Amino acid sequence: MSGISVPTLPKPPLDHETLRDVIDLALWAGQLLLQNGAESARVEETVQRLGSALGAHSMEILVSPNAILVTTISDQEFRTKIRRVVTMGVNMQILDEVRALVHQVERGQTDRAGTRATLTHLTHLEPQYNRWVVVVMIGLGCAAFSRLFGGDWVVFFVTFIAGAVAQFVRQEFQRRHFNSLIVVVVTSFVAALIGGTVTLYKLSPQPQIALIASVILLVPGIHLVNAMRDLIAGHLVTGIVRGLVGGMVSLGIALGLIMAMRLLGVNGL
């Protein structure tokens, strides 16, 4: 009959070992989200929902820029655990897969064993696209921005080469585990060095567009957007740190540009 609510049954208490497994899985999912571009509010929500769906009565969650701390409570039992966040990247596929996993657990379509198997798979997930596809598409993306900025076809072609080569250099430095800020400076330098040939050889009346569009691949959009979202949501420490990271990346881009312009003898944009 309509208008009659059916009370939900209380969750049975979990034993100490089961609770340990629940907190490990919930923290693991949160770690994957934070390492791949999710904002703090989404990390908190996911950890809360996954832990509750796996049987915990409540979750107390603290998200910091480089770690997640969770206390899981079930009746009189509780467990507290922390996981470090070792990298900060962007992978929307992992964010979507974790979201789908939470829905499956909430609907009873998978258990703790299945959740662990999925998280293990996501942790070792290979890139979805071949590196050469990424190189070409990054080049095309930078070149497309040059056209949006009003550049001609010469600028488009040079920007494509600059963006593609810069992305290849970026991949090589990341593969060798160089410091992320050094990678930004070197990638910006390479991109601006190639893009600056438009000015050096007077190939176009709009040479500055090639320089600007060539470094578009490095713009820290996710960091800056998440910084604002965290600050608005009240996650002040994480928001400030993400904003500082975005600012340092921007400074790295500027440093690489200046070095390339000095080397080529280009004065101003």
Helices and strands as residue ranges (DSSP letters): H 16-35, H 40-53, E 58-64, E 67-74, E 77-84, H 92-106, H 112-123, H 131-148, H 153-175, H 180-195, H 197-200, H 207-214, G 216-218, H 221-233, H 236-264
